[in-house]
Amino acid sequence: MTPQGDEPHELLVAEAVEPELFVDEARLGETVVRTIHRVDEVAADRRRVVYRMKITGPDEDTIGPAISGDFPEVLAGLVARSETLMPLEPGESPGFLLWHATLRWQRRVTMALAPLELTHVQFVLLASTWWLNEHGRRPTQVELAAQAGTDVKMTSQVARSLEAKGLLEREVDPSDTRARRLKVTRRGARLAPRAIAVVERADAEFFGEVDALGTLRTLAAFSPPG
């Protein structure tokens, strides 16, 4: 999300109810912007998409107009674009198919990790920290978030939970006392490769019906460089 005259801000999915709605959330300092996207059935062959935005915080009066100021132009553009497109069946929509595939994959990984008492995001951050440590790096929480593609604030919260589990150590950076350097503990170093192997098996089972190399190339095309 990019408010007018401002830098882009990351959106997090705060809630999802397939196939009825999802809620995304952006934190702009102490102000929270929540947008609800809901699909209502109007008739057997018609759906209505409803957007509802709620802004709370000290800057709500100024942020609201900055975000919604171009909504009329955006909606007019979407209407014009939709009029030039043939209606798609759900099975012809890449986004719809990706949404369902993602949900199924996440469920598979969550089930695989349950015996290790790790959530999916805990696994991602533990494995990323372990990998960086193995390559001679002790990342800050910001660097870990960049490596894992996660929100910095959420990364900090999950790192604390991993620390409480005895899997991660957070040390003050001597060169910047505001930063925390991360290192897996001995227990974390033993668990991370096990968890990676578990997830790799789950991935192999899930993607076993498709061309593995082609899938990797497709996913890489949507990944950030570096």
ZAGU-428171 format. One record per residue: residue in three letters; z, x negated, y negated of N, C-alpha, C in turn; residue number from 1. Coordinates in pm, whole numbers, plus 50000, padded with zeros to 5 digits. Atoms other than C-alpha are relative to their C-alpha. Example, Ala and Ser with C-alpha at 12.3 -4.5 7.8 and 13.67 -1.06 7.14 Angstrom:
    aa     n_Z     n_X     n_Y    ca_Z    ca_X    ca_Y     c_Z     c_X     c_Y     i
   ALA   50000   49911   50119   50780   48770   50450   50000   49910   49880     1
   SER   49994   50082   50119   50714   48633   50106   50073   50077   49891     2
***
This chain:
    aa     n_Z     n_X     n_Y    ca_Z    ca_X    ca_Y     c_Z     c_X     c_Y     i
   MET   50000   49916   50118   50000   50000   50000   50000   49912   49876     1
   THR   50009   50079   50121   49905   49867   49657   50012   50091   49879     2
   PRO   49986   49922   50123   50052   50045   49352   49911   49943   49891     3
   GLN   50086   50045   50108   49833   50028   49043   50070   49890   49920     4
   GLY   49947   50111   50077   49885   49695   48869   50105   49919   50071     5
   ASP   49894   50071   49926   50112   49562   49145   49939   49929   50120     6
   GLU   50042   50070   49880   50092   49339   49452   50009   50094   50121     7
   PRO   49991   49916   49881   50035   49487   49800   50140   49996   50061     8
   HIS   49872   49990   49933   50345   49605   49987   49977   50046   50143     9
   GLU   50017   49967   49858   50381   49626   50366   50060   50136   50031    10
   LEU   49952   49871   49954   50417   49968   50525   50052   49987   50142    11
   LEU   49944   49996   49866   50637   50023   50830   49995   50145   50050    12
   VAL   49997   49867   49941   50605   50318   51067   50145   50032   50034    13
   ALA   49860   49964   49983   50946   50483   51046   50020   50107   50107    14
   GLU   49988   49892   49901   50874   50777   51276   49860   50036   50048    15
   ALA   50128   49956   49945   50593   50891   51504   50025   50103   50108    16
   VAL   49991   49895   49900   50561   51213   51700   49857   50034   50040    17
   GLU   50137   49978   49954   50239   51217   51900   49982   50143   50046    18
   PRO   50100   50041   50098   50012   51389   51809   50019   50071   49867    19
   GLU   49974   49909   50111   50184   51583   51532   50016   49930   49865    20
   LEU   49975   50061   50131   50296   51338   51264   50039   49854   50017    21
   PHE   49934   50130   50010   50389   50990   51159   50044   49981   49856    22
   VAL   49940   50025   50131   50596   50865   50869   49996   49850   49974    23
   ASP   49994   50142   50036   50536   50534   50696   50094   49981   49882    24
   GLU   49896   50029   50100   50787   50365   50470   49974   49865   49936    25
   ALA   50012   50126   50074   50764   50098   50202   50125   49984   49913    26
   ARG   49884   50030   50083   51058   49930   50029   49956   49913   49884    27
   LEU   50035   50071   50122   50993   49826   49671   50130   49968   49927    28
   GLY   49867   50031   50052   51315   49649   49581   50100   50097   50058    29
   GLU   49900   49903   49954   51586   49916   49597   49941   50140   50011    30
   THR   50066   49869   49994   51333   50200   49589   49922   50012   50130    31
   VAL   50065   49976   49871   51204   50353   49913   49894   50109   49983    32
   VAL   50110   49904   50004   50867   50528   49942   49970   50042   50143    33
   ARG   50029   49946   49867   50827   50751   50249   49885   50099   49988    34
   THR   50114   49910   50000   50496   50923   50321   49988   50064   50138    35
   ILE   50010   49924   49876   50473   51195   50583   49856   50044   50018    36
   HIS   50136   49958   49965   50135   51251   50751   50015   50098   50116    37
   ARG   49980   49897   49898   50137   51578   50944   49869   50073   50027    38
   VAL   50120   49926   49960   49862   51754   51137   50042   50140   50041    39
   ASP   49972   49860   49968   49881   52135   51138   49877   50064   50064    40
   GLU   50111   49928   49939   49669   52352   51365   49975   50128   49922    41
   VAL   50038   49882   50079   49488   52606   51148   49933   50104   50088    42
   ALA   50067   49914   49904   49269   52748   51423   49971   49916   50123    43
   ALA   50025   50073   49875   49155   52653   51771   49914   49877   49979    44
   ASP   50092   50111   50024   48887   52426   51628   50018   49938   49862    45
   ARG   49977   50053   50135   49040   52338   51291   50141   49942   49990    46
   ARG   49871   50063   50025   49319   52104   51184   50012   49971   49850    47
   ARG   49974   50033   50141   49479   52047   50845   50096   49882   49995    48
   VAL   49915   50118   50017   49622   51708   50749   50077   50013   49870    49
   VAL   49912   49984   50115   49920   51729   50514   50068   49868   49969    50
   TYR   49932   50121   50046   50049   51435   50311   50114   50041   49907    51
   ARG   49886   49971   50087   50393   51449   50156   50073   49868   49972    52
   MET   49936   50125   50038   50547   51160   49964   50137   50026   49938    53
   LYS   49866   49989   50055   50917   51118   49888   50044   49861   49954    54
   ILE   49960   50128   50058   51039   50840   49659   50144   50011   49953    55
   THR   49860   50001   50040   51408   50759   49617   50040   49860   49955    56
   GLY   49955   50130   50049   51572   50483   49418   49994   49994   49849    57
   PRO   49989   50011   50146   51623   50355   49066   49865   50003   49928    58
   ASP   50131   50006   50067   51247   50317   48996   49910   50116   50039    59
   GLU   50084   49893   49948   51131   50648   49141   49913   50065   49893    60
   ASP   50077   49934   50106   51017   50787   48804   49878   49920   49958    61
   THR   50114   50083   50041   50788   50492   48734   49908   49967   50117    62
   ILE   50082   50036   49884   50672   50409   49086   49911   50117   50042    63
   GLY   50077   49884   49957   50559   50765   49162   49864   50010   49934    64
   PRO   50131   49993   50066   50285   50782   48897   49911   49881   50033    65
   ALA   50081   50119   49970   50174   50425   48978   49933   50013   50135    66
   ILE   50056   49986   49865   50120   50515   49344   49901   50115   50008    67
   SER   50080   49878   49983   49977   50863   49306   49897   50021   49890    68
   GLY   50090   49981   50114   49776   50812   48987   49854   50015   50038    69
   ASP   50142   49993   49962   49446   50766   49168   49976   50093   50118    70
   PHE   50017   49910   49886   49505   51029   49438   49880   50095   49983    71
   PRO   50116   49910   50013   49248   51276   49290   49869   49930   50031    72
   GLU   50125   50073   49975   48974   51011   49295   49988   49963   50148    73
   VAL   50003   50037   49860   49073   50894   49643   49964   50119   50088    74
   LEU   50027   49881   49920   49073   51247   49785   49857   50048   49981    75
   ALA   50139   49960   50025   48742   51327   49616   49904   49910   50077    76
   GLY   50084   50094   49926   48594   51015   49772   50003   50029   50149    77
   LEU   49990   49967   49859   48726   51111   50115   49922   50127   50035    78
   VAL   50076   49878   49977   48580   51459   50085   49851   49972   50001    79
   ALA   50141   50034   50007   48244   51319   49979   49954   49924   50124    80
   ARG   50035   50078   49881   48248   51073   50266   49996   50088   50125    81
   SER   49994   49915   49881   48348   51335   50522   49879   50090   50009    82
   GLU   50116   49911   50000   48056   51552   50416   49875   49932   50052    83
   THR   50117   50074   49953   47815   51275   50516   50011   49964   50148    84
   LEU   49977   50040   49861   47964   51227   50864   49995   50120   50093    85
   MET   49995   49897   49897   47916   51426   51180   50143   50009   50053    86
   PRO   49866   49989   49944   48244   51565   51316   50009   49925   50133    87
   LEU   49979   50076   49877   48384   51347   51592   50093   50075   50094    88
   GLU   49904   49959   49900   48545   51452   51914   50109   49892   50006    89
   PRO   49895   50103   49993   48882   51275   51966   49959   49878   50080    90
   GLY   50042   50111   49917   48728   51065   52240   49894   49911   49939    91
   GLU   50099   50080   50069   48468   50936   51993   50059   49926   49881    92
   SER   49933   50063   50115   48722   50814   51738   50069   49871   50045    93
   PRO   49934   50126   49962   48814   50443   51774   50148   49999   49964    94
   GLY   49860   49999   50041   49134   50493   51578   50087   50086   50089    95
   PHE   49925   49910   49913   49245   50786   51792   50023   49936   50137    96
   LEU   49987   50065   49871   49175   50596   52112   50096   49881   49994    97
   LEU   49910   50115   50016   49352   50285   51981   50145   50047   49989    98
   TRP   49865   49944   50016   49654   50498   51882   50060   50032   50137    99
   HIS   49950   49964   49868   49688   50636   52235   50020   49877   50088   100
   ALA   49986   50121   49920   49627   50298   52398   50122   49921   49959   101
   THR   49884   50074   50050   49890   50138   52176   50130   50062   50049   102
   LEU   49878   49933   49955   50151   50400   52264   50024   49977   50149   103
   ARG   49984   50023   49856   50084   50362   52636   50040   49856   50028   104
   TRP   49966   50141   49980   50097   49982   52614   50145   49973   49960   105
   GLN   49862   50021   50044   50424   49990   52416   50099   50056   50101   106
   ARG   49911   49943   49898   50581   50218   52675   50009   49909   50122   107
   ARG   50003   50090   49884   50471   49982   52953   50086   49876   49974   108
   VAL   49925   50122   50032   50618   49676   52778   50149   50032   49988   109
   THR   49859   49961   50015   50941   49859   52687   50067   50015   50136   110
   MET   49945   49984   49865   50995   49954   53052   50016   49866   50070   111
   ALA   49993   50130   49935   50922   49600   53168   50116   49916   49948   112
   LEU   49895   50081   50062   51174   49450   52925   50140   50057   50019   113
   ALA   49869   49934   49989   51453   49699   52994   50099   49925   50090   114
   PRO   49904   50073   49916   51607   49500   53286   50054   49873   49934   115
   LEU   49955   50121   50071   51632   49198   53052   50084   50034   49878   116
   GLU   49919   49951   50114   51815   49410   52791   49944   49948   49868   117
   LEU   50068   50037   50124   51559   49327   52524   49912   50117   49956   118
   THR   50098   49906   50054   51375   49568   52297   49869   49925   49980   119
   HIS   50130   50064   50020   51010   49503   52228   50003   49904   49882   120
   VAL   49999   50087   50118   51069   49363   51880   50093   49882   50020   121
   GLN   49913   50114   49969   51360   49150   52004   49925   49897   50084   122
   PHE   50080   50092   49919   51128   49003   52265   49902   49922   49913   123
   VAL   50102   50067   50083   50856   48927   52009   50064   49889   49915   124
   LEU   49937   50099   50088   51097   48746   51776   50066   49888   50079   125
   LEU   49942   50104   49916   51280   48562   52055   49890   49908   50053   126
   ALA   50109   50080   49946   50952   48448   52214   49934   49916   49892   127
   SER   50063   50075   50110   50807   48346   51878   50087   49883   49957   128
   THR   49908   50108   50037   51117   48144   51790   49997   49890   50105   129
   TRP   50004   50097   49891   51116   47976   52131   49871   49918   49995   130
   TRP   50129   50069   50004   50746   47891   52100   49996   49899   49885   131
   LEU   49998   50091   50115   50792   47742   51754   50095   49882   50024   132
   ASN   49907   50108   49966   51096   47543   51871   49936   49902   50096   133
   GLU   50065   50086   49902   50896   47411   52165   49894   49911   49936   134
   HIS   50100   50079   50071   50637   47286   51916   50061   49923   49883   135
   GLY   49933   50086   50096   50895   47100   51712   50033   50063   49867   136
   ARG   49973   49933   50127   50954   47361   51445   50127   50084   50012   137
   ARG   49883   49913   50009   51276   47533   51342   49974   50093   49881   138
   PRO   50050   49917   50109   51142   47826   51139   50111   50067   49920   139
   THR   49915   49910   50077   51306   48012   50857   49967   50142   50044   140
   GLN   50027   49862   49964   51325   48388   50890   49867   50046   49941   141
   VAL   50129   49965   50061   51028   48417   50652   49886   49944   50084   142
   GLU   50104   50061   49917   50823   48177   50865   49987   50071   50135   143
   LEU   50005   49925   49874   50919   48364   51181   49931   50133   49982   144
   ALA   50066   49871   50027   50814   48693   51025   49850   49982   49989   145
   ALA   50144   50025   50013   50476   48540   50937   49938   49973   50137   146
   GLN   50051   50031   49866   50433   48408   51291   49988   50127   50085   147
   ALA   49995   49880   49915   50527   48741   51452   49927   50119   49940   148
   GLY   50064   49887   50066   50358   48966   51195   50096   50115   49975   149
   THR   49897   49898   50021   50684   49152   51124   50049   49996   49856   150
   ASP   49941   49992   50133   50858   49264   50807   50118   49903   49989   151
   VAL   49897   50103   50017   51091   48998   50664   50140   50059   50014   152
   LYS   49865   49941   49993   51389   49230   50623   50034   50041   50143   153
   MET   49975   49962   49861   51351   49369   50974   50022   49876   50086   154
   THR   49983   50125   49926   51314   49013   51107   50142   49948   49986   155
   SER   49863   50045   50023   51647   48922   50948   50099   50084   50080   156
   GLN   49909   49912   49927   51816   49226   51104   49994   49974   50151   157
   VAL   50015   50024   49856   51674   49160   51451   50052   49862   50037   158
   ALA   49946   50134   49974   51761   48790   51426   50151   50005   50012   159
   ARG   49854   49985   49990   52122   48891   51367   50039   50060   50136   160
   SER   49967   49939   49871   52116   49111   51676   49979   49900   50114   161
   LEU   50021   50104   49898   51971   48823   51883   50111   49896   49994   162
   GLU   49886   50092   50015   52243   48598   51743   50124   50060   50065   163
   ALA   49884   49934   49940   52505   48854   51849   49992   50000   50152   164
   LYS   50019   50005   49855   52357   48849   52200   50014   49858   50055   165
   GLY   49988   50138   49956   52397   48470   52209   49867   49936   50035   166
   LEU   50132   50050   49968   52022   48411   52223   49939   49915   49889   167
   LEU   50059   50064   50117   51961   48271   51877   50110   49944   49912   168
   GLU   49909   50058   50099   52133   48044   51626   49931   50003   49864   169
   ARG   50051   50001   50138   52088   48087   51252   50083   49901   49920   170
   GLU   49931   50104   50075   52176   47782   51045   49949   49995   49857   171
   VAL   50039   50010   50139   52177   47738   50669   49907   49880   49982   172
   ASP   50095   50108   50027   51879   47531   50554   50062   49905   49897   173
   PRO   49938   50094   50094   52023   47214   50390   49925   49989   49867   174
   SER   50079   50015   50122   51736   47210   50139   49993   50129   49920   175
   ASP   50003   49871   50070   51770   47579   50048   50107   50089   50063   176
   THR   49886   49930   49941   52105   47748   50107   49976   50150   50014   177
   ARG   50032   49858   49985   51942   48092   50072   49927   50027   50131   178
   ALA   50081   49983   49879   51729   48033   50383   50082   49971   50124   179
   ARG   49938   50023   49870   51828   48039   50750   49895   49942   50096   180
   ARG   50087   50059   49899   51670   47810   51010   50040   50054   50137   181
   LEU   49975   49931   49873   51636   47959   51357   49971   49909   50119   182
   LYS   50016   50077   49877   51679   47801   51698   50055   50083   50115   183
   VAL   49950   49929   49882   51710   47956   52042   50116   49922   50061   184
   THR   49890   50063   49927   52033   47886   52229   49951   49962   50139   185
   ARG   50037   50032   49861   52034   47750   52585   49968   50127   50077   186
   ARG   50025   49873   49932   52059   48106   52708   49868   50060   49955   187
   GLY   50127   49948   50052   51775   48210   52480   49881   49922   50051   188
   ALA   50109   50084   49949   51563   47917   52596   49969   50031   50146   189
   ARG   50025   49961   49862   51608   48031   52956   49936   50139   50008   190
   LEU   50046   49861   49993   51542   48398   52882   49857   50016   49946   191
   ALA   50130   49980   50064   51235   48360   52659   49883   49983   50097   192
   PRO   50113   50013   49906   50997   48220   52927   49999   50110   50106   193
   ARG   49993   49890   49902   51121   48482   53176   49942   50127   49939   194
   ALA   50047   49878   50066   51057   48759   52927   49849   49994   49975   195
   ILE   50144   50016   50022   50713   48620   52842   49924   50027   50130   196
   ALA   50065   49977   49871   50622   48617   53212   49999   50148   50035   197
   VAL   49991   49857   49971   50741   48977   53248   49895   50077   49918   198
   VAL   50094   49931   50087   50532   49091   52950   49856   49966   50038   199
   GLU   50135   50039   49958   50229   48894   53068   49958   50079   50124   200
   ARG   50032   49919   49882   50247   49076   53402   49971   50145   49961   201
   ALA   50024   49864   50048   50274   49409   53223   49865   50010   49931   202
   ASP   50131   50002   50066   49974   49315   53009   49887   49996   50103   203
   ALA   50105   50014   49898   49774   49212   53316   49977   50133   50071   204
   GLU   50013   49869   49934   49846   49547   53482   49935   50101   49906   205
   PHE   50051   49900   50096   49769   49746   53167   49852   49977   49970   206
   PHE   50138   50031   50038   49446   49566   53077   49913   49964   50120   207
   GLY   50073   50041   49881   49339   49510   53435   49868   50071   50020   208
   GLU   50123   49923   49979   49069   49778   53417   49892   49965   49899   209
   VAL   50099   50031   50103   48890   49623   53117   49964   49852   50006   210
   ASP   50044   50139   50009   48705   49300   53041   50102   49922   49918   211
   ALA   49892   50072   50068   48991   49062   52956   49949   49916   49884   212
   LEU   50052   50087   50105   48781   48813   52758   49946   50082   49883   213
   GLY   50053   49915   50106   48604   49088   52567   50111   50065   49920   214
   THR   49886   49939   50069   48936   49255   52486   50066   49900   49906   215
   LEU   49939   50102   50085   49080   48929   52354   49915   49975   49876   216
   ARG   50088   50023   50115   48777   48875   52133   50007   50115   49900   217
   THR   49989   49885   50089   48801   49227   51996   50131   49999   49923   218
   LEU   49869   50003   50067   49173   49198   51922   50008   49886   49900   219
   ALA   49998   50114   50091   49124   48855   51765   49928   50029   49871   220
   ALA   50075   49966   50121   48876   49005   51521   50085   50075   49900   221
   PHE   49912   49924   50089   49155   49222   51379   50129   49925   49966   222
   SER   49879   50078   50024   49419   48948   51371   49983   49914   49876   223
   PRO   50009   50086   50118   49504   48748   51058   49960   49859   50039   224
   PRO   50040   50137   49969   49355   48397   51040   50121   49909   50008   225
   GLY   49894   50099   49993   49566   48097   51128   50069   50000   50135   226
***
